[in-house]
């Protein structure tokens, strides 16, 4: 799995599972092969999880 597809899968999981905050996302990372929180923040170029959630809803 390349980084782009992992990023897209991570955003899709946030959207489909309606992840509300970082704590929920961290729990999700433990159970699925998706990007960890620091990686998704780096790729998204934001530290704000609300912005990441908004990006996920627009995918």
N, C-alpha and C positions, 0 to 999 in steps of 0.2 A: 504494500500500500504506500503510495507516495504522499508527500505532505499536503498537496492540494486536495486530494480525495479524502484524506483524514480530516482536513479542515471542513470540507463540505459535509462530511458525515457528522462531525461534531455539531455544526450549526443545525443540521437537520434533526438531530436528537434533542437539542434545546427546544426547537420549535414543536416537534411532535409530542414530546413529553411535558411541555409547558414548564420547563425548569425556571424557577423564580429567582434563585440567588446562587451565589458561588458555592455555598455549602451543599446544595442539592446537586450542583454540577460535579463537585469533587466526589460525591457518593456515586454518581453515574460513571465517572472515570474508572473507579475501582472495579466496576462490573462489566464494562464494555471496552473494546479497543478503540478508544477515541483519544484525541489530544488532551494532554493535561491542561490545567487552567492557565499556567504561565505561557504555554505554547500558543494557545488560542488568543490570549491577550496580545502576545507579540505579533502574530500574523494579522490580527484585527487592527493593530496599531492603536489600541486603547486599553486603559487599565479599568475602565468602567464596565461592569458586567451588564448594566442596563443597555448600554450601546450595543454590546455583543448580542443580547437578546433581541434587540430591535433588528439587527442585521439578520439574525436567524429567521425572524418572521418575514423578512423580505426575500428570502431565498425560495 
